Amino acid sequence: MTNRSTCSGRRTRGEELRPGERESISRQLDGLHEAIERLDERMDALDRE
């Protein structure tokens, strides 16, 4: 994957995180994982219908 310019809001490879960013990203990923699990459960329920 190619690096995107920083003006797009993306980081360049190797750029350091500011304090607290790692925790914020971790919380966001946890939320995404929970949402994916809920979608999986809903899809399984639809498959059983």
mmCIF entry with sequence, helices, sheets and N, C-alpha, C, O atoms, coordinates in Angstrom:
data_MODEL
# 
_entry.id   MODEL 
# 
_entity.id                         1 
_entity.type                       polymer 
_entity.pdbx_number_of_molecules   1 
# 
_entity_poly.entity_id                      1 
_entity_poly.type                           'polypeptide(L)' 
_entity_poly.nstd_linkage                   no 
_entity_poly.nstd_monomer                   no 
_entity_poly.pdbx_seq_one_letter_code       MTNRSTCSGRRTRGEELRPGERESISRQLDGLHEAIERLDERMDALDRE 
_entity_poly.pdbx_seq_one_letter_code_can   MTNRSTCSGRRTRGEELRPGERESISRQLDGLHEAIERLDERMDALDRE 
_entity_poly.pdbx_strand_id                 A 
# 
loop_
_entity_poly_seq.entity_id 
_entity_poly_seq.num 
_entity_poly_seq.mon_id 
_entity_poly_seq.hetero 
1 1  MET n 
1 2  THR n 
1 3  ASN n 
1 4  ARG n 
1 5  SER n 
1 6  THR n 
1 7  CYS n 
1 8  SER n 
1 9  GLY n 
1 10 ARG n 
1 11 ARG n 
1 12 THR n 
1 13 ARG n 
1 14 GLY n 
1 15 GLU n 
1 16 GLU n 
1 17 LEU n 
1 18 ARG n 
1 19 PRO n 
1 20 GLY n 
1 21 GLU n 
1 22 ARG n 
1 23 GLU n 
1 24 SER n 
1 25 ILE n 
1 26 SER n 
1 27 ARG n 
1 28 GLN n 
1 29 LEU n 
1 30 ASP n 
1 31 GLY n 
1 32 LEU n 
1 33 HIS n 
1 34 GLU n 
1 35 ALA n 
1 36 ILE n 
1 37 GLU n 
1 38 ARG n 
1 39 LEU n 
1 40 ASP n 
1 41 GLU n 
1 42 ARG n 
1 43 MET n 
1 44 ASP n 
1 45 ALA n 
1 46 LEU n 
1 47 ASP n 
1 48 ARG n 
1 49 GLU n 
# 
_struct_asym.id          A 
_struct_asym.entity_id   1 
# 
loop_
_struct_conf.conf_type_id 
_struct_conf.id 
_struct_conf.pdbx_PDB_helix_id 
_struct_conf.beg_label_comp_id 
_struct_conf.beg_label_asym_id 
_struct_conf.beg_label_seq_id 
_struct_conf.pdbx_beg_PDB_ins_code 
_struct_conf.end_label_comp_id 
_struct_conf.end_label_asym_id 
_struct_conf.end_label_seq_id 
_struct_conf.pdbx_end_PDB_ins_code 
_struct_conf.beg_auth_comp_id 
_struct_conf.beg_auth_asym_id 
_struct_conf.beg_auth_seq_id 
_struct_conf.end_auth_comp_id 
_struct_conf.end_auth_asym_id 
_struct_conf.end_auth_seq_id 
_struct_conf.pdbx_PDB_helix_class 
_struct_conf.details 
_struct_conf.pdbx_PDB_helix_length 
HELX_P HELX_P1 AA1 THR A 6  ? SER A 8  ? THR A 6  SER A 8  5 ? 3  
HELX_P HELX_P2 AA2 GLU A 21 ? ARG A 48 ? GLU A 21 ARG A 48 1 ? 28 
# 
_struct_conf_type.id          HELX_P 
_struct_conf_type.criteria    ? 
_struct_conf_type.reference   ? 
# 
loop_
_atom_site.group_PDB 
_atom_site.id 
_atom_site.type_symbol 
_atom_site.label_atom_id 
_atom_site.label_alt_id 
_atom_site.label_comp_id 
_atom_site.label_asym_id 
_atom_site.label_entity_id 
_atom_site.label_seq_id 
_atom_site.pdbx_PDB_ins_code 
_atom_site.Cartn_x 
_atom_site.Cartn_y 
_atom_site.Cartn_z 
_atom_site.occupancy 
_atom_site.B_iso_or_equiv 
_atom_site.pdbx_formal_charge 
_atom_site.auth_seq_id 
_atom_site.auth_comp_id 
_atom_site.auth_asym_id 
_atom_site.auth_atom_id 
_atom_site.pdbx_PDB_model_num 
ATOM 1   N N  . MET A 1 1  ? 0.833   -1.171  0.000  1.00 0.00 ? 1  MET A N  1 
ATOM 2   C CA . MET A 1 1  ? 0.000   0.000   0.000  1.00 0.00 ? 1  MET A CA 1 
ATOM 3   C C  . MET A 1 1  ? 0.885   1.245   0.000  1.00 0.00 ? 1  MET A C  1 
ATOM 4   O O  . MET A 1 1  ? 1.910   1.293   0.680  1.00 0.00 ? 1  MET A O  1 
ATOM 5   N N  . THR A 1 2  ? 0.483   2.223   -0.754 1.00 0.00 ? 2  THR A N  1 
ATOM 6   C CA . THR A 1 2  ? 1.300   3.420   -0.845 1.00 0.00 ? 2  THR A CA 1 
ATOM 7   C C  . THR A 1 2  ? 0.949   4.388   0.269  1.00 0.00 ? 2  THR A C  1 
ATOM 8   O O  . THR A 1 2  ? -0.175  4.391   0.772  1.00 0.00 ? 2  THR A O  1 
ATOM 9   N N  . ASN A 1 3  ? 1.914   5.208   0.652  1.00 0.00 ? 3  ASN A N  1 
ATOM 10  C CA . ASN A 1 3  ? 1.658   6.251   1.655  1.00 0.00 ? 3  ASN A CA 1 
ATOM 11  C C  . ASN A 1 3  ? 0.837   7.356   1.017  1.00 0.00 ? 3  ASN A C  1 
ATOM 12  O O  . ASN A 1 3  ? 1.038   7.698   -0.148 1.00 0.00 ? 3  ASN A O  1 
ATOM 13  N N  . ARG A 1 4  ? -0.078  7.904   1.776  1.00 0.00 ? 4  ARG A N  1 
ATOM 14  C CA . ARG A 1 4  ? -0.865  9.037   1.293  1.00 0.00 ? 4  ARG A CA 1 
ATOM 15  C C  . ARG A 1 4  ? -0.283  10.315  1.874  1.00 0.00 ? 4  ARG A C  1 
ATOM 16  O O  . ARG A 1 4  ? 0.445   10.282  2.866  1.00 0.00 ? 4  ARG A O  1 
ATOM 17  N N  . SER A 1 5  ? -0.603  11.416  1.264  1.00 0.00 ? 5  SER A N  1 
ATOM 18  C CA . SER A 1 5  ? -0.082  12.687  1.773  1.00 0.00 ? 5  SER A CA 1 
ATOM 19  C C  . SER A 1 5  ? -0.685  12.987  3.142  1.00 0.00 ? 5  SER A C  1 
ATOM 20  O O  . SER A 1 5  ? -1.789  12.545  3.457  1.00 0.00 ? 5  SER A O  1 
ATOM 21  N N  . THR A 1 6  ? 0.043   13.732  3.935  1.00 0.00 ? 6  THR A N  1 
ATOM 22  C CA . THR A 1 6  ? -0.444  14.057  5.272  1.00 0.00 ? 6  THR A CA 1 
ATOM 23  C C  . THR A 1 6  ? -1.629  15.004  5.212  1.00 0.00 ? 6  THR A C  1 
ATOM 24  O O  . THR A 1 6  ? -2.378  15.091  6.185  1.00 0.00 ? 6  THR A O  1 
ATOM 25  N N  . CYS A 1 7  ? -1.828  15.708  4.126  1.00 0.00 ? 7  CYS A N  1 
ATOM 26  C CA . CYS A 1 7  ? -2.965  16.622  4.054  1.00 0.00 ? 7  CYS A CA 1 
ATOM 27  C C  . CYS A 1 7  ? -4.286  15.851  3.997  1.00 0.00 ? 7  CYS A C  1 
ATOM 28  O O  . CYS A 1 7  ? -5.345  16.429  4.244  1.00 0.00 ? 7  CYS A O  1 
ATOM 29  N N  . SER A 1 8  ? -4.241  14.580  3.681  1.00 0.00 ? 8  SER A N  1 
ATOM 30  C CA . SER A 1 8  ? -5.460  13.771  3.665  1.00 0.00 ? 8  SER A CA 1 
ATOM 31  C C  . SER A 1 8  ? -5.836  13.305  5.064  1.00 0.00 ? 8  SER A C  1 
ATOM 32  O O  . SER A 1 8  ? -6.857  12.642  5.248  1.00 0.00 ? 8  SER A O  1 
ATOM 33  N N  . GLY A 1 9  ? -5.012  13.653  6.055  1.00 0.00 ? 9  GLY A N  1 
ATOM 34  C CA . GLY A 1 9  ? -5.278  13.230  7.425  1.00 0.00 ? 9  GLY A CA 1 
ATOM 35  C C  . GLY A 1 9  ? -4.598  11.927  7.769  1.00 0.00 ? 9  GLY A C  1 
ATOM 36  O O  . GLY A 1 9  ? -4.691  11.464  8.906  1.00 0.00 ? 9  GLY A O  1 
ATOM 37  N N  . ARG A 1 10 ? -3.929  11.337  6.833  1.00 0.00 ? 10 ARG A N  1 
ATOM 38  C CA . ARG A 1 10 ? -3.234  10.079  7.097  1.00 0.00 ? 10 ARG A CA 1 
ATOM 39  C C  . ARG A 1 10 ? -1.806  10.366  7.535  1.00 0.00 ? 10 ARG A C  1 
ATOM 40  O O  . ARG A 1 10 ? -1.242  11.412  7.213  1.00 0.00 ? 10 ARG A O  1 
ATOM 41  N N  . ARG A 1 11 ? -1.238  9.437   8.261  1.00 0.00 ? 11 ARG A N  1 
ATOM 42  C CA . ARG A 1 11 ? 0.130   9.604   8.746  1.00 0.00 ? 11 ARG A CA 1 
ATOM 43  C C  . ARG A 1 11 ? 1.116   9.044   7.730  1.00 0.00 ? 11 ARG A C  1 
ATOM 44  O O  . ARG A 1 11 ? 0.807   8.152   6.940  1.00 0.00 ? 11 ARG A O  1 
ATOM 45  N N  . THR A 1 12 ? 2.311   9.608   7.788  1.00 0.00 ? 12 THR A N  1 
ATOM 46  C CA . THR A 1 12 ? 3.379   9.012   6.994  1.00 0.00 ? 12 THR A CA 1 
ATOM 47  C C  . THR A 1 12 ? 3.932   7.843   7.791  1.00 0.00 ? 12 THR A C  1 
ATOM 48  O O  . THR A 1 12 ? 3.789   7.795   9.013  1.00 0.00 ? 12 THR A O  1 
ATOM 49  N N  . ARG A 1 13 ? 4.543   6.930   7.123  1.00 0.00 ? 13 ARG A N  1 
ATOM 50  C CA . ARG A 1 13 ? 5.091   5.756   7.785  1.00 0.00 ? 13 ARG A CA 1 
ATOM 51  C C  . ARG A 1 13 ? 6.129   6.177   8.827  1.00 0.00 ? 13 ARG A C  1 
ATOM 52  O O  . ARG A 1 13 ? 7.021   6.976   8.541  1.00 0.00 ? 13 ARG A O  1 
ATOM 53  N N  . GLY A 1 14 ? 6.002   5.635   10.024 1.00 0.00 ? 14 GLY A N  1 
ATOM 54  C CA . GLY A 1 14 ? 6.970   5.908   11.074 1.00 0.00 ? 14 GLY A CA 1 
ATOM 55  C C  . GLY A 1 14 ? 6.683   7.145   11.894 1.00 0.00 ? 14 GLY A C  1 
ATOM 56  O O  . GLY A 1 14 ? 7.436   7.454   12.818 1.00 0.00 ? 14 GLY A O  1 
ATOM 57  N N  . GLU A 1 15 ? 5.612   7.868   11.585 1.00 0.00 ? 15 GLU A N  1 
ATOM 58  C CA . GLU A 1 15 ? 5.294   9.061   12.364 1.00 0.00 ? 15 GLU A CA 1 
ATOM 59  C C  . GLU A 1 15 ? 4.851   8.656   13.766 1.00 0.00 ? 15 GLU A C  1 
ATOM 60  O O  . GLU A 1 15 ? 4.087   7.707   13.941 1.00 0.00 ? 15 GLU A O  1 
ATOM 61  N N  . GLU A 1 16 ? 5.345   9.393   14.763 1.00 0.00 ? 16 GLU A N  1 
ATOM 62  C CA . GLU A 1 16 ? 5.043   9.075   16.160 1.00 0.00 ? 16 GLU A CA 1 
ATOM 63  C C  . GLU A 1 16 ? 3.624   9.495   16.527 1.00 0.00 ? 16 GLU A C  1 
ATOM 64  O O  . GLU A 1 16 ? 3.096   10.474  16.001 1.00 0.00 ? 16 GLU A O  1 
ATOM 65  N N  . LEU A 1 17 ? 3.015   8.735   17.443 1.00 0.00 ? 17 LEU A N  1 
ATOM 66  C CA . LEU A 1 17 ? 1.694   9.090   17.970 1.00 0.00 ? 17 LEU A CA 1 
ATOM 67  C C  . LEU A 1 17 ? 1.858   10.117  19.083 1.00 0.00 ? 17 LEU A C  1 
ATOM 68  O O  . LEU A 1 17 ? 2.832   10.090  19.836 1.00 0.00 ? 17 LEU A O  1 
ATOM 69  N N  . ARG A 1 18 ? 0.899   11.014  19.172 1.00 0.00 ? 18 ARG A N  1 
ATOM 70  C CA . ARG A 1 18 ? 0.887   11.972  20.284 1.00 0.00 ? 18 ARG A CA 1 
ATOM 71  C C  . ARG A 1 18 ? 0.388   11.245  21.538 1.00 0.00 ? 18 ARG A C  1 
ATOM 72  O O  . ARG A 1 18 ? -0.256  10.201  21.440 1.00 0.00 ? 18 ARG A O  1 
ATOM 73  N N  . PRO A 1 19 ? 0.691   11.805  22.719 1.00 0.00 ? 19 PRO A N  1 
ATOM 74  C CA . PRO A 1 19 ? 0.219   11.162  23.960 1.00 0.00 ? 19 PRO A CA 1 
ATOM 75  C C  . PRO A 1 19 ? -1.303  10.985  23.936 1.00 0.00 ? 19 PRO A C  1 
ATOM 76  O O  . PRO A 1 19 ? -2.041  11.902  23.576 1.00 0.00 ? 19 PRO A O  1 
ATOM 77  N N  . GLY A 1 20 ? -1.752  9.802   24.320 1.00 0.00 ? 20 GLY A N  1 
ATOM 78  C CA . GLY A 1 20 ? -3.178  9.521   24.370 1.00 0.00 ? 20 GLY A CA 1 
ATOM 79  C C  . GLY A 1 20 ? -3.753  8.984   23.077 1.00 0.00 ? 20 GLY A C  1 
ATOM 80  O O  . GLY A 1 20 ? -4.842  8.409   23.087 1.00 0.00 ? 20 GLY A O  1 
ATOM 81  N N  . GLU A 1 21 ? -3.055  9.153   21.957 1.00 0.00 ? 21 GLU A N  1 
ATOM 82  C CA . GLU A 1 21 ? -3.595  8.671   20.682 1.00 0.00 ? 21 GLU A CA 1 
ATOM 83  C C  . GLU A 1 21 ? -3.689  7.152   20.627 1.00 0.00 ? 21 GLU A C  1 
ATOM 84  O O  . GLU A 1 21 ? -4.647  6.606   20.080 1.00 0.00 ? 21 GLU A O  1 
ATOM 85  N N  . ARG A 1 22 ? -2.703  6.473   21.189 1.00 0.00 ? 22 ARG A N  1 
ATOM 86  C CA . ARG A 1 22 ? -2.722  5.009   21.157 1.00 0.00 ? 22 ARG A CA 1 
ATOM 87  C C  . ARG A 1 22 ? -3.952  4.471   21.888 1.00 0.00 ? 22 ARG A C  1 
ATOM 88  O O  . ARG A 1 22 ? -4.604  3.539   21.418 1.00 0.00 ? 22 ARG A O  1 
ATOM 89  N N  . GLU A 1 23 ? -4.267  5.070   23.051 1.00 0.00 ? 23 GLU A N  1 
ATOM 90  C CA . GLU A 1 23 ? -5.434  4.639   23.812 1.00 0.00 ? 23 GLU A CA 1 
ATOM 91  C C  . GLU A 1 23 ? -6.720  4.941   23.048 1.00 0.00 ? 23 GLU A C  1 
ATOM 92  O O  . GLU A 1 23 ? -7.647  4.131   23.036 1.00 0.00 ? 23 GLU A O  1 
ATOM 93  N N  . SER A 1 24 ? -6.771  6.106   22.415 1.00 0.00 ? 24 SER A N  1 
ATOM 94  C CA . SER A 1 24 ? -7.951  6.485   21.644 1.00 0.00 ? 24 SER A CA 1 
ATOM 95  C C  . SER A 1 24 ? -8.169  5.528   20.476 1.00 0.00 ? 24 SER A C  1 
ATOM 96  O O  . SER A 1 24 ? -9.291  5.093   20.217 1.00 0.00 ? 24 SER A O  1 
ATOM 97  N N  . ILE A 1 25 ? -7.095  5.209   19.783 1.00 0.00 ? 25 ILE A N  1 
ATOM 98  C CA . ILE A 1 25 ? -7.181  4.276   18.657 1.00 0.00 ? 25 ILE A CA 1 
ATOM 99  C C  . ILE A 1 25 ? -7.603  2.901   19.150 1.00 0.00 ? 25 ILE A C  1 
ATOM 100 O O  . ILE A 1 25 ? -8.409  2.227   18.508 1.00 0.00 ? 25 ILE A O  1 
ATOM 101 N N  . SER A 1 26 ? -7.061  2.482   20.292 1.00 0.00 ? 26 SER A N  1 
ATOM 102 C CA . SER A 1 26 ? -7.412  1.184   20.856 1.00 0.00 ? 26 SER A CA 1 
ATOM 103 C C  . SER A 1 26 ? -8.903  1.111   21.185 1.00 0.00 ? 26 SER A C  1 
ATOM 104 O O  . SER A 1 26 ? -9.551  0.100   20.915 1.00 0.00 ? 26 SER A O  1 
ATOM 105 N N  . ARG A 1 27 ? -9.449  2.189   21.771 1.00 0.00 ? 27 ARG A N  1 
ATOM 106 C CA . ARG A 1 27 ? -10.886 2.223   22.083 1.00 0.00 ? 27 ARG A CA 1 
ATOM 107 C C  . ARG A 1 27 ? -11.719 2.166   20.802 1.00 0.00 ? 27 ARG A C  1 
ATOM 108 O O  . ARG A 1 27 ? -12.741 1.481   20.752 1.00 0.00 ? 27 ARG A O  1 
ATOM 109 N N  . GLN A 1 28 ? -11.278 2.888   19.764 1.00 0.00 ? 28 GLN A N  1 
ATOM 110 C CA . GLN A 1 28 ? -12.011 2.872   18.500 1.00 0.00 ? 28 GLN A CA 1 
ATOM 111 C C  . GLN A 1 28 ? -12.007 1.480   17.884 1.00 0.00 ? 28 GLN A C  1 
ATOM 112 O O  . GLN A 1 28 ? -13.028 1.022   17.370 1.00 0.00 ? 28 GLN A O  1 
ATOM 113 N N  . LEU A 1 29 ? -10.860 0.804   17.935 1.00 0.00 ? 29 LEU A N  1 
ATOM 114 C CA . LEU A 1 29 ? -10.780 -0.554  17.402 1.00 0.00 ? 29 LEU A CA 1 
ATOM 115 C C  . LEU A 1 29 ? -11.657 -1.512  18.192 1.00 0.00 ? 29 LEU A C  1 
ATOM 116 O O  . LEU A 1 29 ? -12.300 -2.386  17.611 1.00 0.00 ? 29 LEU A O  1 
ATOM 117 N N  . ASP A 1 30 ? -11.689 -1.356  19.514 1.00 0.00 ? 30 ASP A N  1 
ATOM 118 C CA . ASP A 1 30 ? -12.568 -2.195  20.336 1.00 0.00 ? 30 ASP A CA 1 
ATOM 119 C C  . ASP A 1 30 ? -14.018 -2.014  19.901 1.00 0.00 ? 30 ASP A C  1 
ATOM 120 O O  . ASP A 1 30 ? -14.755 -2.991  19.776 1.00 0.00 ? 30 ASP A O  1 
ATOM 121 N N  . GLY A 1 31 ? -14.427 -0.774  19.672 1.00 0.00 ? 31 GLY A N  1 
ATOM 122 C CA . GLY A 1 31 ? -15.788 -0.502  19.216 1.00 0.00 ? 31 GLY A CA 1 
ATOM 123 C C  . GLY A 1 31 ? -16.074 -1.129  17.868 1.00 0.00 ? 31 GLY A C  1 
ATOM 124 O O  . GLY A 1 31 ? -17.162 -1.658  17.642 1.00 0.00 ? 31 GLY A O  1 
ATOM 125 N N  . LEU A 1 32 ? -15.100 -1.071  16.968 1.00 0.00 ? 32 LEU A N  1 
ATOM 126 C CA . LEU A 1 32 ? -15.283 -1.683  15.651 1.00 0.00 ? 32 LEU A CA 1 
ATOM 127 C C  . LEU A 1 32 ? -15.405 -3.200  15.765 1.00 0.00 ? 32 LEU A C  1 
ATOM 128 O O  . LEU A 1 32 ? -16.235 -3.809  15.090 1.00 0.00 ? 32 LEU A O  1 
ATOM 129 N N  . HIS A 1 33 ? -14.583 -3.808  16.615 1.00 0.00 ? 33 HIS A N  1 
ATOM 130 C CA . HIS A 1 33 ? -14.662 -5.262  16.809 1.00 0.00 ? 33 HIS A CA 1 
ATOM 131 C C  . HIS A 1 33 ? -16.030 -5.659  17.356 1.00 0.00 ? 33 HIS A C  1 
ATOM 132 O O  . HIS A 1 33 ? -16.603 -6.663  16.934 1.00 0.00 ? 33 HIS A O  1 
ATOM 133 N N  . GLU A 1 34 ? -16.549 -4.874  18.294 1.00 0.00 ? 34 GLU A N  1 
ATOM 134 C CA . GLU A 1 34 ? -17.872 -5.171  18.859 1.00 0.00 ? 34 GLU A CA 1 
ATOM 135 C C  . GLU A 1 34 ? -18.948 -5.047  17.781 1.00 0.00 ? 34 GLU A C  1 
ATOM 136 O O  . GLU A 1 34 ? -19.855 -5.877  17.713 1.00 0.00 ? 34 GLU A O  1 
ATOM 137 N N  . ALA A 1 35 ? -18.853 -4.033  16.952 1.00 0.00 ? 35 ALA A N  1 
ATOM 138 C CA . ALA A 1 35 ? -19.836 -3.846  15.879 1.00 0.00 ? 35 ALA A CA 1 
ATOM 139 C C  . ALA A 1 35 ? -19.777 -4.998  14.883 1.00 0.00 ? 35 ALA A C  1 
ATOM 140 O O  . ALA A 1 35 ? -20.815 -5.456  14.406 1.00 0.00 ? 35 ALA A O  1 
ATOM 141 N N  . ILE A 1 36 ? -18.588 -5.467  14.569 1.00 0.00 ? 36 ILE A N  1 
ATOM 142 C CA . ILE A 1 36 ? -18.437 -6.592  13.641 1.00 0.00 ? 36 ILE A CA 1 
ATOM 143 C C  . ILE A 1 36 ? -19.041 -7.853  14.248 1.00 0.00 ? 36 ILE A C  1 
ATOM 144 O O  . ILE A 1 36 ? -19.704 -8.621  13.550 1.00 0.00 ? 36 ILE A O  1 
ATOM 145 N N  . GLU A 1 37 ? -18.820 -8.073  15.538 1.00 0.00 ? 37 GLU A N  1 
ATOM 146 C CA . GLU A 1 37 ? -19.400 -9.242  16.201 1.00 0.00 ? 37 GLU A CA 1 
ATOM 147 C C  . GLU A 1 37 ? -20.928 -9.196  16.153 1.00 0.00 ? 37 GLU A C  1 
ATOM 148 O O  . GLU A 1 37 ? -21.579 -10.213 15.913 1.00 0.00 ? 37 GLU A O  1 
ATOM 149 N N  . ARG A 1 38 ? -21.497 -8.000  16.384 1.00 0.00 ? 38 ARG A N  1 
ATOM 150 C CA . ARG A 1 38 ? -22.962 -7.867  16.325 1.00 0.00 ? 38 ARG A CA 1 
ATOM 151 C C  . ARG A 1 38 ? -23.471 -8.140  14.913 1.00 0.00 ? 38 ARG A C  1 
ATOM 152 O O  . ARG A 1 38 ? -24.500 -8.792  14.738 1.00 0.00 ? 38 ARG A O  1 
ATOM 153 N N  . LEU A 1 39 ? -22.757 -7.646  13.912 1.00 0.00 ? 39 LEU A N  1 
ATOM 154 C CA . LEU A 1 39 ? -23.163 -7.916  12.522 1.00 0.00 ? 39 LEU A CA 1 
ATOM 155 C C  . LEU A 1 39 ? -23.090 -9.399  12.208 1.00 0.00 ? 39 LEU A C  1 
ATOM 156 O O  . LEU A 1 39 ? -23.975 -9.938  11.542 1.00 0.00 ? 39 LEU A O  1 
ATOM 157 N N  . ASP A 1 40 ? -22.044 -10.065 12.680 1.00 0.00 ? 40 ASP A N  1 
ATOM 158 C CA . ASP A 1 40 ? -21.916 -11.511 12.473 1.00 0.00 ? 40 ASP A CA 1 
ATOM 159 C C  . ASP A 1 40 ? -23.097 -12.249 13.088 1.00 0.00 ? 40 ASP A C  1 
ATOM 160 O O  . ASP A 1 40 ? -23.653 -13.166 12.485 1.00 0.00 ? 40 ASP A O  1 
ATOM 161 N N  . GLU A 1 41 ? -23.471 -11.835 14.299 1.00 0.00 ? 41 GLU A N  1 
ATOM 162 C CA . GLU A 1 41 ? -24.612 -12.481 14.969 1.00 0.00 ? 41 GLU A CA 1 
ATOM 163 C C  . GLU A 1 41 ? -25.899 -12.254 14.187 1.00 0.00 ? 41 GLU A C  1 
ATOM 164 O O  . GLU A 1 41 ? -26.710 -13.169 14.043 1.00 0.00 ? 41 GLU A O  1 
ATOM 165 N N  . ARG A 1 42 ? -26.089 -11.044 13.683 1.00 0.00 ? 42 ARG A N  1 
ATOM 166 C CA . ARG A 1 42 ? -27.299 -10.744 12.903 1.00 0.00 ? 42 ARG A CA 1 
ATOM 167 C C  . ARG A 1 42 ? -27.321 -11.544 11.598 1.00 0.00 ? 42 ARG A C  1 
ATOM 168 O O  . ARG A 1 42 ? -28.368 -12.043 11.187 1.00 0.00 ? 42 ARG A O  1 
ATOM 169 N N  . MET A 1 43 ? -26.165 -11.660 10.955 1.00 0.00 ? 43 MET A N  1 
ATOM 170 C CA . MET A 1 43 ? -26.099 -12.428 9.711  1.00 0.00 ? 43 MET A CA 1 
ATOM 171 C C  . MET A 1 43 ? -26.387 -13.903 9.973  1.00 0.00 ? 43 MET A C  1 
ATOM 172 O O  . MET A 1 43 ? -27.076 -14.552 9.186  1.00 0.00 ? 43 MET A O  1 
ATOM 173 N N  . ASP A 1 44 ? -25.856 -14.436 11.084 1.00 0.00 ? 44 ASP A N  1 
ATOM 174 C CA . ASP A 1 44 ? -26.135 -15.825 11.447 1.00 0.00 ? 44 ASP A CA 1 
ATOM 175 C C  . ASP A 1 44 ? -27.622 -16.026 11.696 1.00 0.00 ? 44 ASP A C  1 
ATOM 176 O O  . ASP A 1 44 ? -28.195 -17.029 11.270 1.00 0.00 ? 44 ASP A O  1 
ATOM 177 N N  . ALA A 1 45 ? -28.255 -15.068 12.392 1.00 0.00 ? 45 ALA A N  1 
ATOM 178 C CA . ALA A 1 45 ? -29.687 -15.169 12.665 1.00 0.00 ? 45 ALA A CA 1 
ATOM 179 C C  . ALA A 1 45 ? -30.485 -15.152 11.358 1.00 0.00 ? 45 ALA A C  1 
ATOM 180 O O  . ALA A 1 45 ? -31.458 -15.892 11.214 1.00 0.00 ? 45 ALA A O  1 
ATOM 181 N N  . LEU A 1 46 ? -30.078 -14.315 10.417 1.00 0.00 ? 46 LEU A N  1 
ATOM 182 C CA . LEU A 1 46 ? -30.772 -14.270 9.122  1.00 0.00 ? 46 LEU A CA 1 
ATOM 183 C C  . LEU A 1 46 ? -30.594 -15.576 8.358  1.00 0.00 ? 46 LEU A C  1 
ATOM 184 O O  . LEU A 1 46 ? -31.519 -16.038 7.690  1.00 0.00 ? 46 LEU A O  1 
ATOM 185 N N  . ASP A 1 47 ? -29.411 -16.170 8.454  1.00 0.00 ? 47 ASP A N  1 
ATOM 186 C CA . ASP A 1 47 ? -29.161 -17.449 7.777  1.00 0.00 ? 47 ASP A CA 1 
ATOM 187 C C  . ASP A 1 47 ? -30.059 -18.552 8.329  1.00 0.00 ? 47 ASP A C  1 
ATOM 188 O O  . ASP A 1 47 ? -30.454 -19.459 7.598  1.00 0.00 ? 47 ASP A O  1 
ATOM 189 N N  . ARG A 1 48 ? -30.384 -18.472 9.634  1.00 0.00 ? 48 ARG A N  1 
ATOM 190 C CA . ARG A 1 48 ? -31.221 -19.501 10.247 1.00 0.00 ? 48 ARG A CA 1 
ATOM 191 C C  . ARG A 1 48 ? -32.696 -19.340 9.887  1.00 0.00 ? 48 ARG A C  1 
ATOM 192 O O  . ARG A 1 48 ? -33.471 -20.286 10.027 1.00 0.00 ? 48 ARG A O  1 
ATOM 193 N N  . GLU A 1 49 ? -33.095 -18.148 9.421  1.00 0.00 ? 49 GLU A N  1 
ATOM 194 C CA . GLU A 1 49 ? -34.516 -17.928 9.093  1.00 0.00 ? 49 GLU A CA 1 
ATOM 195 C C  . GLU A 1 49 ? -34.917 -18.642 7.826  1.00 0.00 ? 49 GLU A C  1 
ATOM 196 O O  . GLU A 1 49 ? -36.073 -18.561 7.410  1.00 0.00 ? 49 GLU A O  1 
# 
